[in-house]
């Protein structure tokens, strides 16, 4: 809804002043001051040590930032100029053009900027899609991992089709503020590192060490999967104007989450890899292993789940690979957001008469 215009306000306002060098300098100084912290956070996220930034590299960065800001001044000035104008198709076209110019200047490689189709932002979508490529390792070709990625993508698409982006972002902000979020990120990183050392087949000899390793892996993967399921179930059950606070979802146990997730086609496929009774049994101790029969019994109170030794191995590995597949949530969501942004900012293709 457009607010009525103030009758005392002149219809033609003076163009806003251009951003001066002091503003550019202050922005560059702020970025430079926060650079070490940003690099440490990024390095911690990928499990590496932040590299040292030399004084020469800092000077080069400062020069590049200044050149970028000077190049972006006309676009920022255009946005300021059209901000007070009445809503119209022409105003929206100018806003889109200005934002596209900023995005192209900040992100597009030099060869892309010379392309006649640079405004369509296909290159921007392609850049975001690269983050969703399969990582290296033999484990990424395993069916449970590939199936989890497919079900995760379908789940996110179903969410974005019915839920506004702002509602999705509100849930993600609440999740990021949760105390368990940092532990989740750390656990996923450790699982990703461990995946490189996965054995392709179950050990032939049933040893106590092998049993302990499987128990630890199943419990670790189940705990991470519960956190992923809490977020995904929350997103799939958002109702306009009736969204439950994140505190409600924090209180839901695994049994409740699996019950709610079973109503969604793709989430139902994801939760099929987790046996709640096995998880509960392993929480209280290792399974009863019959070495001669190569069989394991998982007792959850009065419920007993029986797996062969090979099933124990493959079911554990399937759960871990599903967790790793669902860890693509961030890159998948970013790709969807970029696709939405690219469609919104794409120039209108008007057919000339």
Order of alpha helices (4+ residues) and beta strands (2+ residues): alpha-alpha-alpha-alpha-alpha-alpha-alpha-alpha-alpha-alpha-alpha-alpha-alpha-beta-beta-beta-alpha-alpha
